[in-house]
């Protein structure tokens, strides 16, 4: 089971990224949990200064952009 975390304060871009990642997980068949992280201290702990960001299994994969479902799926492989 993979852990995919969406880092962001809850802005529209962050919410869109979460939806796109959830679509990617559903379409890819990868077993994953998608979690939203809004706590600024947790976000900073990842070294992320620009949101939204995507973290897969503890590794920051994308920062500062809203990935399409297709691009998000590539991060799950």
Backbone bond lengths (Angstrom), bond angles and torsions (degrees), N, CA, C in turn:
res aa  C-N    CA-C-N  psi(-1)  N-CA   C-N-CA  omega(-1)  CA-C   N-CA-C  phi
1 X - - - 1.463 - - 1.523 108.04 -
2 X 1.318 115.78 125.76 1.463 120.89 179.12 1.517 109.65 -94.03
3 X 1.323 116.00 151.76 1.455 122.15 176.10 1.522 107.85 -112.50
4 X 1.334 115.65 118.71 1.461 121.68 178.02 1.525 106.66 -113.29
5 X 1.330 115.52 121.11 1.460 120.10 -179.14 1.519 109.75 -112.96
6 X 1.329 115.37 133.70 1.451 122.43 175.32 1.526 106.22 -102.49
7 X 1.323 116.61 119.02 1.457 121.10 -178.23 1.524 109.51 -99.59
8 X 1.323 116.11 126.12 1.454 120.50 177.08 1.511 111.21 170.36
9 X 1.337 115.82 157.98 1.464 120.39 -174.90 1.529 114.88 -77.27
10 X 1.318 117.68 -5.86 1.462 119.47 -179.18 1.517 112.91 111.07
11 X 1.321 116.50 15.82 1.463 121.42 179.12 1.537 109.74 -70.00
12 X 1.331 117.87 164.99 1.471 120.32 179.56 1.526 113.39 -56.36
13 X 1.331 118.32 -37.86 1.466 120.46 179.01 1.523 110.96 -65.33
14 X 1.327 116.22 -38.90 1.463 120.41 178.86 1.529 110.62 -64.72
15 X 1.322 115.77 -42.47 1.465 120.20 -179.92 1.524 110.93 -65.66
16 X 1.341 116.79 -39.61 1.469 120.27 178.62 1.520 110.60 -65.40
17 X 1.326 116.27 -41.35 1.463 119.90 178.16 1.521 110.38 -61.03
18 X 1.316 117.72 -42.69 1.465 120.96 179.05 1.518 110.50 -59.83
19 X 1.333 117.32 -44.55 1.470 120.83 178.53 1.527 110.98 -62.14
20 X 1.328 116.86 -42.66 1.462 120.41 -179.53 1.524 111.70 -65.19
21 X 1.322 116.84 -39.50 1.467 120.29 178.43 1.529 110.22 -67.69
22 X 1.328 117.18 -40.58 1.468 120.07 176.98 1.528 110.71 -61.47
23 X 1.324 117.78 -39.77 1.471 121.09 176.66 1.524 110.14 -63.33
24 X 1.322 117.07 -41.95 1.460 121.33 -179.84 1.521 111.41 -63.22
25 X 1.319 116.03 -42.35 1.466 120.45 178.82 1.530 109.71 -62.59
26 X 1.318 116.59 -46.40 1.468 120.70 -179.40 1.521 111.51 -62.37
27 X 1.327 117.11 -42.04 1.462 121.07 -176.68 1.529 112.41 -74.26
28 X 1.325 117.20 -30.52 1.460 120.38 -174.89 1.522 113.27 -82.04
29 X 1.316 116.65 -22.25 1.451 119.66 -177.68 1.521 113.24 79.34
30 X 1.320 117.27 4.52 1.465 121.74 178.31 1.524 108.25 -74.08
31 X 1.327 116.32 135.86 1.457 119.40 176.62 1.520 107.92 -79.01
32 X 1.329 115.33 113.85 1.459 119.77 -177.05 1.522 110.29 -151.04
33 X 1.314 113.99 151.55 1.459 122.01 173.27 1.523 106.20 -108.06
34 X 1.340 116.35 129.84 1.459 120.79 177.24 1.521 107.52 -103.39
35 X 1.323 115.13 124.55 1.459 121.43 -175.10 1.524 109.03 -125.38
36 X 1.326 116.51 137.77 1.469 122.06 177.41 1.515 108.05 -96.84
37 X 1.333 116.76 128.98 1.456 122.35 178.13 1.527 107.96 -114.18
38 X 1.325 116.86 114.66 1.463 121.24 -178.72 1.522 112.79 -110.58
39 X 1.319 117.53 -11.12 1.464 121.82 -178.71 1.532 109.33 -70.89
40 X 1.328 116.35 116.94 1.466 121.64 -176.12 1.525 112.01 -58.69
41 X 1.317 118.21 -34.28 1.468 120.97 178.99 1.524 111.61 -66.33
42 X 1.335 116.78 -38.55 1.464 120.15 177.01 1.527 110.37 -68.10
43 X 1.332 116.08 -39.73 1.465 120.18 179.84 1.536 109.69 -62.53
44 X 1.310 116.50 -46.22 1.468 121.27 179.69 1.524 110.76 -64.15
45 X 1.333 117.58 -34.30 1.465 121.08 179.26 1.534 111.78 -60.33
46 X 1.323 116.86 -26.52 1.468 121.01 176.37 1.527 111.39 -81.29
47 X 1.348 116.97 -6.81 1.455 120.58 -177.79 1.515 112.61 83.30
48 X 1.325 116.47 13.49 1.464 121.67 -177.97 1.522 109.59 -90.11
49 X 1.334 115.74 125.65 1.460 120.81 179.21 1.525 111.72 -112.24
50 X 1.328 117.24 -12.40 1.459 122.33 -179.95 1.526 107.67 -128.09
51 X 1.323 115.83 128.57 1.463 120.05 178.40 1.520 108.83 -111.12
52 X 1.314 117.62 161.81 1.454 127.34 1.84 1.523 111.79 -78.38
53 X 1.321 114.33 161.30 1.459 120.28 178.54 1.523 109.43 -139.68
54 X 1.327 115.20 156.11 1.467 121.61 178.23 1.522 108.16 -120.63
55 X 1.328 115.59 130.73 1.461 122.38 176.38 1.527 107.00 -121.12
56 X 1.328 115.83 127.85 1.471 120.91 178.40 1.519 107.48 -116.91
57 X 1.315 115.79 118.57 1.471 122.06 179.61 1.531 111.57 50.70
58 X 1.327 116.27 43.73 1.450 121.64 175.16 1.514 115.92 84.94
59 X 1.337 117.83 -2.37 1.463 121.74 -178.37 1.529 110.07 -110.86
60 X 1.334 116.73 124.86 1.460 121.32 179.17 1.525 108.60 -67.68
61 X 1.334 116.28 123.42 1.466 121.72 -176.05 1.523 113.21 -109.81
62 X 1.337 117.47 -27.64 1.461 120.82 -177.10 1.523 108.66 -151.63
63 X 1.334 115.88 139.32 1.463 120.97 -179.17 1.527 109.25 -137.00
64 X 1.330 116.01 133.48 1.450 121.13 170.44 1.503 117.81 79.10
65 X 1.331 117.82 12.69 1.465 118.60 177.93 1.511 111.48 -145.35
66 X 1.329 114.05 156.32 1.456 121.21 176.99 1.519 106.91 -94.59
67 X 1.308 116.03 107.74 1.462 121.05 179.41 1.519 110.45 -73.93
68 X 1.323 115.97 146.81 1.460 120.25 171.69 1.525 107.12 -74.15
69 X 1.334 117.56 163.28 1.467 118.49 175.42 1.533 112.14 -56.57
70 X 1.324 116.94 -35.97 1.468 120.76 179.98 1.526 111.22 -65.55
71 X 1.347 116.43 -44.69 1.464 119.83 178.94 1.528 111.03 -66.97
72 X 1.321 116.78 -38.16 1.464 120.58 178.27 1.522 110.76 -63.85
73 X 1.320 117.42 -37.02 1.470 121.30 -179.88 1.527 110.75 -61.94
74 X 1.332 117.02 -34.95 1.469 120.32 179.42 1.532 111.78 -63.26
75 X 1.321 116.52 -30.31 1.467 120.50 179.70 1.522 112.38 -72.97
76 X 1.316 117.03 -18.71 1.458 121.59 -177.06 1.524 112.76 -86.06
77 X 1.310 117.13 -12.07 1.462 120.78 -175.61 1.500 112.40 -83.24
